[in-house]
Each structure stands twice: as structure tokens, then as C-alpha cells.
Amino acid sequence: MKYRTSPADLEGMPPGVPHIIGNEAAERFSFYGMKAVLAVYMAQYLHLMDATPGTPMNEAAATENVHYFNFAVYITPFLGALLSDLFVGKYRTIVWLSIVYCMGHGALALMGTSGSASVWLILGLALISLGSGGIKPCVSAHVGDQFGAKNSHLLPKIFNGFYFSINVGAFLSMLLTPWLLEWHGPHWAFGVPGVLMALATLVFWMGRHRFIHVPAGGRDFFRELTHGGGLKTMLKILPLYALIAVFWALFDQTGSTWIFQAMDMDRQFLGFEWLPSQIQSLNSVFVLTFIPLFTFVVYPLISRVWKLTALRKIGLGLFVMAAAFGLVALIQQWIDAGQRPSISWQILAFALLTIAEVMVSIVALEFAYTQAPKTMKSLVMCFYLAAVAVGNLLVAGINHFIQIPDAATAQAQTALAQLDEDWRNSAGDVVLPGFDGMTGTADDFIARYDEGHLKRIDIPFLEPLAGTATRLRADAIEKGAPPTVEEAGKLGTDPWGNPVRYEILNSTRLRLISDGPDETPGTPWDTGILIDLPAPTKPDKDESWTDRFHPDQPWLERRKEELGFTDEPTEEERFPHLTFFSGGMTKMEGAAYFRFFAWLMLGTAVAFIPFALIYKPKTQLQD
């Protein structure tokens, strides 16, 4: 059957739009649901999925990996755009890659069933990045293709509706999926979004006879690229999205660093305690509120005194985003002081972030479509999406750079690889040479293995500090808050004469740290003790309606019992509630991390002003 290839002469809404909106709501449920729990899953669950527990991933590494995945999701749109604009058109590209997308969710749901969970994770994320990324520019451009000259005035409304459907799906999934992970485990948490992605594909396929199927440009694509102004348009718009990339570097951290921050806050809000990953769902509530508010109230009021063009909206949004991260930095400063601030503060930061999103993301999405040549809509939309990719690559690169390797673990893994197989399959201890490369000296480590797996690493030269650490822990419990640096007093020196420093990480974790045997701060040889404090006790509360639908224990606790494994030291350990370390920290942590991004965003907003003054927009729509 032949499909219509050009917009009908309509003044109202095209008939295929409901299928696109329905598809987008279900697809966004699947994507944001999976993404909402990805950072927490990597840091707390992944190492427990196989039969033998592994080493947990630290928060900086989890942040790095999440943003590398985001980078892949937003760079693969170039593949989808070329496939669409050159060869098969938008409709077929969306259907084919949606099937790949479903396969990726299936791979994630299979983690822990057989083979290595890490391999399933990499495979699933690779397929999702190809499927989700590949259809992104096509879906956005497919919406615009449904409109002609008579109903083009409806484009702003439909792009707002498009964003509305995204946030309905995102809100529901970011409430449900963290709850599924917490109580029913990863198989449900990743499986349910997969079912929604299959539903999204079905809804889109059902609209095939109602869509406008604009054919692939083929040779016209290259003709417009080289002679029709396409290349000039892309070069002209490129600086815009280079600047917007910094906006996305900050925005997408709501799915990584903001979640880890929420773990150290009092999450009581609206009568119940939220899971850390659920807080980001309020972003969608704010979007659904702010879109009509800004469209019908704020923008008209501002335009009475200062005409709001698309570029002016984007510029204002960049400044608001800097304010949002400035507030998050302030929250983290309170956490660094040992306080447990209310989650209401982060919700206020989400409100500011959402205002920035409405002014930057929605406007830039529509702006990219209107500036693109007619046969290159999907490709030019990729510049908008590539800005998201570059922003996430920036965050991943920074989090990779700030990680300090763990010297003791690195030596232990090297030693294990050099041992013969018979020894590796039994229990035993190995003395590691430490910084000076010789055993029998003050900086030796002791690696303790069990059946070929590293059980723990002892750092004997830190044992004299254990008494000091235990005293600080007792003081914190008695006081009900971590001691201040002044209250802790002087803590002596390590075996190399370095002063031991006391640091508050949050309300439940303290740190004693020295420069270690190399006597240089910020290296893998920094040594110290992490001190875990009891978590705040929760008041008794009446059973909520959700308590009827989950087991008595969270899935993570049940899994640890199955494996006979726990992160907490037992009473038989010599130093309960203390963890010795050598390296493995980060070069930029706490409030300093968030302040860095707030200043970066402010500088970007200032740099955007001259670009907006110079750029001359040119709107191009389908005939």
C-alpha cells in the first residue's frame, strides 16, 4: 500500500500525531525508568549479581559510566539520521531500531541469570544506545513532517505536547522503577521498561496508515548539503549547540550525582520517605506545570517589555541553570559539614533546573527543526542531540580524571594473576610490597584470598590509628552529630611523619587521611580510615498502601543473605565500622564538585550572549 508523502491541506491537527505522542510516552517510560536506577544499580547491585560477589563500584566510577552511556545514546542519532534521510525514511528507521531497543531491555533483564552480569549490562546498554539514539532525531522530525503550510502555526503547541508526553512517561517510570529495584530487584526494574518499549513500538506501527511518510532525500540530500545551503546552515548553528552542551552536562547529572547527594539527605516529603532515585521524578511534575505557565503567562508578560525570541529564551535559561547548580553546591556544603538537610532544598533546585529546561531544551528542539533544510531535518536535529552527547562526555571525562586509583587493590590483583592455579583455588594470604616495592617494610599490605577471590586487604601500618577512629565514632554517636575539626583536635602523624587529617564526608561517614608513604597528597598512596556511623533512626509510621505490595526485606538485603555476604563488618572483625584504604578517593569531591559546574555554567551563559546577538534565524518548513 502506498502512503501519503506530503502534508495534507489541513488547518487542524494531523491524524497521525496521537500515535506519535502515545509512542513517545511509552518509549520515554522505558528509557527514563531504566536510566533512573542505572547509577544506583552500578554502585550497589552489579557486584552482587553473579554467584561470587565482586568489588563494588565507587560513585565517581558509576557516574562516569552512566554518562558514557548517555554519550552513546545521544551520539548514535547521527546513524539513525543518515539511515533515515539517505535510505529508508523516518518511519522504517523508527520501527527497525525500536526492535533493537527492545532487545537491549531484554539483555538488562537477563543480568544475573547466566554468564557475567557485566557482559549482559554492556550488551544491553549498547543495544539501547543504538535503538534509543537512532530513533531520536527521526521521531522529532517525523512530528514536524506531519504539518504543512496551513497548520504550521500549531508546531509550537505540538512540540510542547511532545514534551508533555515525554514527562508523563518519565514521571510514572521514575516513581515505579526505583521502587521495583528496591523491593523486587533488577529483573523487574529492567524488565518492566522493556515491556513498555514493546508497547511503544506497537502503538507507532498501528499509526502507519495515518502518517505522512516523507521519503528519504537520497541525492536531494547531498544536493541540498552542498548547493542548497545545508552545509552553511549546519556550520551556522553548530556554535549554538556547542554552548548548549554545557547545559546538558549539568542537567543529566540529576540521574547520577544528584541521586548520590539525595542519599545523604532527609527524604521525608509529602508524608512519606522517597527513594533517592525517585526525587528526579518531580522534574517531570514541574515540567508539566511550567510548560503552560511559561507559554501562556510568563512569556507573554516578559514580551510586553522585552520581545522574547527563541535565542533570548535559551540565554535566560542558561543563567537559571547556573543558579540551580549553585543551590546544589550549597546543599552539598551542608552535607560536608555533617548535616542532613531536608530534601525540600534539592526539590527547590529541581524547580530551578526545570525552569531552565523549559527555556532551553524545548525551545532548542523546535529551533533546530525550523532552521534545518527540508531534506535534512533528521540530520540537523542531530546537532541538538549531539550537544547532549558532548555534555555527557564532558561529565564522564571529568569523573574519570578526578578518580584516584586504589594502590592496594591494584597490587592485590597483580599478585593474584601471578599465583599458580592450585593456590588461587585455596585460601591464603599474600604480603604485598607497598610503595617502596619491597616486603618486610613499614608500608606492606596483606591481601587475604579465599578460593581465588580477594576477600579483603589489611593495612597494618594504619592499625595504631584505629583507636583514634573508634574514639571519634563514639564521640559522634554520643553527640548525635560528627565532631567538628576543632573538637577532633590534633590526631598525630602516620609512620612517615605526615599529619593525619580529619574530614567529615556526610552525616554517616567520617575520614582520617594522610599523604601516605609517598608523602604526596592526591595519589594512589594516600592512606586512611573511613568511619561509618549509625544511620539516623526512623520514627515508627503507619503502614502505607505501598507496603502491601512488597516483601518484608528489600531485594538487596535478601540477595546479600543468599550470598552469605555483607558490606558491613561483623562483630568478629578486629575493627568493626572502620574501613582502611590506600587511594581510591577523588581529587574533587563534595561541594567543590558542584561549585565547579556552577561556575562553568555561568561562564557559558555569558559566552552565549554575543552569539545570540550575531545569529540571524531562517525558518524552513515542509511544503
Rosetta blueprint (number, residue, H / E / L):
1 M L
2 K L
3 Y L
4 R L
5 T L
6 S L
7 P L
8 A L
9 D L
10 L L
11 E L
12 G L
13 M L
14 P L
15 P L
16 G L
17 V H
18 P H
19 H H
20 I H
21 I H
22 G H
23 N H
24 E H
25 A H
26 A H
27 E H
28 R H
29 F H
30 S H
31 F H
32 Y H
33 G H
34 M H
35 K H
36 A H
37 V H
38 L H
39 A H
40 V H
41 Y H
42 M H
43 A H
44 Q H
45 Y H
46 L H
47 H H
48 L H
49 M L
50 D L
51 A L
52 T L
53 P L
54 G L
55 T L
56 P L
57 M L
58 N L
59 E H
60 A H
61 A H
62 A H
63 T H
64 E H
65 N H
66 V H
67 H H
68 Y H
69 F H
70 N H
71 F H
72 A H
73 V H
74 Y H
75 I H
76 T L
77 P H
78 F H
79 L H
80 G H
81 A H
82 L H
83 L H
84 S H
85 D H
86 L H
87 F H
88 V H
89 G H
90 K H
91 Y H
92 R H
93 T H
94 I H
95 V H
96 W H
97 L H
98 S H
99 I H
100 V H
101 Y H
102 C H
103 M H
104 G H
105 H H
106 G H
107 A H
108 L H
109 A H
110 L L
111 M L
112 G L
113 T L
114 S L
115 G L
116 S L
117 A H
118 S H
119 V H
120 W H
121 L H
122 I H
123 L H
124 G H
125 L H
126 A H
127 L H
128 I H
129 S H
130 L H
131 G H
132 S H
133 G H
134 G H
135 I H
136 K H
137 P H
138 C H
139 V H
140 S H
141 A H
142 H H
143 V H
144 G H
145 D H
146 Q L
147 F L
148 G L
149 A L
150 K L
151 N L
152 S H
153 H H
154 L H
155 L H
156 P H
157 K H
158 I H
159 F H
160 N H
161 G H
162 F H
163 Y H
164 F H
165 S H
166 I H
167 N H
168 V H
169 G H
170 A H
171 F H
172 L H
173 S H
174 M H
175 L H
176 L H
177 T H
178 P H
179 W H
180 L H
181 L H
182 E H
183 W H
184 H H
185 G L
186 P H
187 H H
188 W H
189 A H
190 F H
191 G H
192 V H
193 P H
194 G H
195 V H
196 L H
197 M H
198 A H
199 L H
200 A H
201 T H
202 L H
203 V H
204 F H
205 W H
206 M H
207 G L
208 R L
209 H L
210 R L
211 F L
212 I L
213 H L
214 V L
215 P L
216 A L
217 G L
218 G L
219 R H
220 D H
221 F H
222 F H
223 R H
224 E H
225 L H
226 T H
227 H L
228 G L
229 G L
230 G H
231 L H
232 K H
233 T H
234 M H
235 L H
236 K H
237 I H
238 L H
239 P H
240 L H
241 Y H
242 A H
243 L H
244 I H
245 A H
246 V H
247 F H
248 W H
249 A H
250 L H
251 F H
252 D H
253 Q H
254 T H
255 G H
256 S L
257 T H
258 W H
259 I H
260 F H
261 Q H
262 A H
263 M L
264 D L
265 M L
266 D E
267 R L
268 Q E
269 F E
270 L L
271 G L
272 F E
273 E E
274 W L
275 L L
276 P H
277 S H
278 Q H
279 I L
280 Q L
281 S H
282 L H
283 N H
284 S H
285 V H
286 F H
287 V H
288 L H
289 T H
290 F H
291 I H
292 P H
293 L H
294 F H
295 T H
296 F H
297 V H
298 V H
299 Y H
300 P H
301 L H
302 I H
303 S H
304 R H
305 V H
306 W L
307 K L
308 L L
309 T L
310 A H
311 L H
312 R H
313 K H
314 I H
315 G H
316 L H
317 G H
318 L H
319 F H
320 V H
321 M H
322 A H
323 A H
324 A H
325 F H
326 G H
327 L H
328 V H
329 A H
330 L H
331 I H
332 Q H
333 Q H
334 W H
335 I H
336 D H
337 A L
338 G L
339 Q L
340 R L
341 P L
342 S E
343 I H
344 S H
345 W H
346 Q H
347 I H
348 L H
349 A H
350 F H
351 A H
352 L H
353 L H
354 T H
355 I H
356 A H
357 E H
358 V H
359 M H
360 V H
361 S H
362 I H
363 V H
364 A H
365 L H
366 E H
367 F H
368 A H
369 Y H
370 T H
371 Q H
372 A L
373 P L
374 K H
375 T H
376 M H
377 K H
378 S H
379 L H
380 V H
381 M H
382 C H
383 F H
384 Y H
385 L H
386 A H
387 A H
388 V H
389 A H
390 V H
391 G H
392 N H
393 L H
394 L H
395 V H
396 A H
397 G H
398 I H
399 N H
400 H H
401 F H
402 I H
403 Q E
404 I L
405 P L
406 D L
407 A H
408 A H
409 T H
410 A H
411 Q H
412 A H
413 Q H
414 T H
415 A H
416 L H
417 A H
418 Q H
419 L L
420 D L
421 E H
422 D H
423 W H
424 R H
425 N L
426 S L
427 A L
428 G E
429 D E
430 V E
431 V E
432 L E
433 P L
434 G L
435 F L
436 D L
437 G L
438 M L
439 T L
440 G L
441 T L
442 A L
443 D L
444 D L
445 F E
446 I E
447 A E
448 R E
449 Y E
450 D E
451 E L
452 G L
453 H E
454 L E
455 K E
456 R E
457 I E
458 D E
459 I L
460 P H
461 F H
462 L H
463 E H
464 P H
465 L H
466 A H
467 G H
468 T H
469 A H
470 T H
471 R H
472 L H
473 R H
474 A H
475 D H
476 A H
477 I H
478 E H
479 K H
480 G L
481 A L
482 P L
483 P L
484 T L
485 V H
486 E H
487 E H
488 A H
489 G L
490 K L
491 L L
492 G L
493 T E
494 D L
495 P L
496 W L
497 G L
498 N L
499 P E
500 V L
501 R E
502 Y E
503 E E
504 I E
505 L E
506 N E
507 S L
508 T L
509 R E
510 L E
511 R E
512 L E
513 I E
514 S E
515 D L
516 G L
517 P L
518 D L
519 E L
520 T L
521 P L
522 G L
523 T L
524 P L
525 W L
526 D L
527 T E
528 G E
529 I E
530 L E
531 I E
532 D E
533 L L
534 P L
535 A L
536 P L
537 T L
538 K L
539 P L
540 D L
541 K L
542 D L
543 E L
544 S L
545 W H
546 T H
547 D H
548 R H
549 F H
550 H L
551 P L
552 D L
553 Q L
554 P L
555 W H
556 L H
557 E H
558 R H
559 R H
560 K H
561 E H
562 E H
563 L H
564 G L
565 F L
566 T L
567 D L
568 E L
569 P L
570 T L
571 E L
572 E L
573 E L
574 R L
575 F L
576 P L
577 H L
578 L E
579 T E
580 F E
581 F E
582 S E
583 G L
584 G L
585 M L
586 T E
587 K L
588 M L
589 E L
590 G L
591 A H
592 A H
593 Y H
594 F H
595 R H
596 F H
597 F H
598 A H
599 W H
600 L H
601 M H
602 L H
603 G H
604 T H
605 A H
606 V H
607 A H
608 F H
609 I H
610 P H
611 F H
612 A H
613 L H
614 I H
615 Y L
616 K L
617 P L
618 K L
619 T L
620 Q L
621 L L
622 Q L
623 D L
